[in-house]
Amino acid sequence: MSPRGSAQVRLPHIEPMLATAGTLPSGPGWTGEVKWDGARAVAYIPEAAPVRLLGRRGTDFTQRFPEVAEALTEVRGRPLILDGEIVVMRDGTPSFAALQSRIHRTRPAAVLAAAATTPALYIAFDLLHLGDRSLLAEPYARRRELLEDLALDRPGLRVPPTWDSVAEAYGWTREHKLEGVLAKRTDSLYAPGTRSRDWIKLKHLRVADVVVGGWLPGGPGSDTVRAVLVGVEAEPGGRLLYVGSVGTGFSGAERRALAAALRRLAIPVSPFTASGKGLGLPPGTEVRFVRPELHAEVEFLELTDRGLLRQPVWRGLRG
C-alpha cells in the first residue's frame, strides 16, 4: 500500500554531490565503491508521474535512454530520488566509448535503434528521497541500508556492492579493469552540488610506451611544446600507428627543452600510418613531424574504439 499522501509529494531538484580526487583513506569509518565510467544522473521517480533522468548540468537524459527510464518506471510505488550513473557495458565492464556513441543521439529513431543494439543500465548507488521525506541529512551508511532494502535490482537497474575495506575495493576494481574507486565516509551527509572531501576518488591509470612522431608548437616563437603526437610501432622499423596527442603533464621547463630536442629531429613528412587529416586535429593546426627516435611513457585511462589514448598524461622520456 502506498504511504498516505504520497501522491501529493513533489520531488525537489537535487544537484549531485561530487567527490574530490586524492589519496584513498584507510581504516574504519570509510566505505569503498566502484567508480563507474558513465554519465552521472539523478533519477526522479514520482509515485504516478513519468520518471525523469537529469545529468549534472541539467541535461535531460530521459528520452535518450528510454530503456533506463522503463526500468526505473517498474519500481514506482512510492516517491524516490536515486543518485547514480548511466553506463553501457561491453564485455562485462563499462565502456565510455560505447556510452559516447549514445549520449548525443536525440532523434527518436536513432535512440530506439541504439537502445536495441547498445542498451544502457542505471547504477543506483545512493538514495536521496524516500516516500514523503528527504534523506539528505541521513548518514551515508543509513542511506545505503535503505537503498538495499528496496531490492531494486532488475534488468536495466542495479544497486552495486560496497566494501568495508577501501583497500579491498581498490584491489577488486583494479583487477577487473574498472575506472577507479570511491571512498565515502560512512557518517557523511549528502551535500548537493558540493565537491566534498567526505567522498574521495582515485582512477586506475595505465601506462603506455609510445614513440614521439610530431608536435604542436606553442609560445612566442614556437619555443615550447603545446602537445606531442605519439604512436606505437606497427612493426619493427616501420611507420607508427597513431594513438593520439598528449598535452598535459609537462612542466614549463620540460616543454621548452622538448621543443629544442624535437626541432633537431624535424622531417618533412609524417612518420605515422595516418596522413595529416587522419590525425583528427582541427583544420589549420600547425603540425611539425619528427624522426621517430624519442620514446616516452604516457599514462592513460583506456583505449577508445578508434584506438586512441583516452585522457593521456605525459610521464616523461625513456632512456
Sequence and secondary structure as in RCSB ss.txt:
>XXXX:A:sequence
MSPRGSAQVRLPHIEPMLATAGTLPSGPGWTGEVKWDGARAVAYIPEAAPVRLLGRRGTDFTQRFPEVAEALTEV
RGRPLILDGEIVVMRDGTPSFAALQSRIHRTRPAAVLAAAATTPALYIAFDLLHLGDRSLLAEPYARRRELLEDL
ALDRPGLRVPPTWDSVAEAYGWTREHKLEGVLAKRTDSLYAPGTRSRDWIKLKHLRVADVVVGGWLPGGPGSDTV
RAVLVGVEAEPGGRLLYVGSVGTGFSGAERRALAAALRRLAIPVSPFTASGKGLGLPPGTEVRFVRPELHAEVEF
LELTDRGLLRQPVWRGLRG
>XXXX:A:secstr
   TTGGG         EEEE     STTEEEEEE SSEEEEEEE SSS  EEEETTS B TTT HHHHHHHHTT
 SS EEEEEEEEEEETTEE HHHHHHHHT  SHHHHHHHHHHS EEEEEEEEEEETTEE TTS HHHHHHHHHHT
   BTTEE    BS HHHHHHHHHHTT SEEEEEETT    TT EEEEEEEEE  EEEEEEEEEEEEESGGG EE
EEEEEEEESSTTS EEEEEEE SS  HHHHHHHHHHHHTTEESS  BSS SGGGT  TT   EEE TT EEEEEE
SEE TTS EES EEEEE  
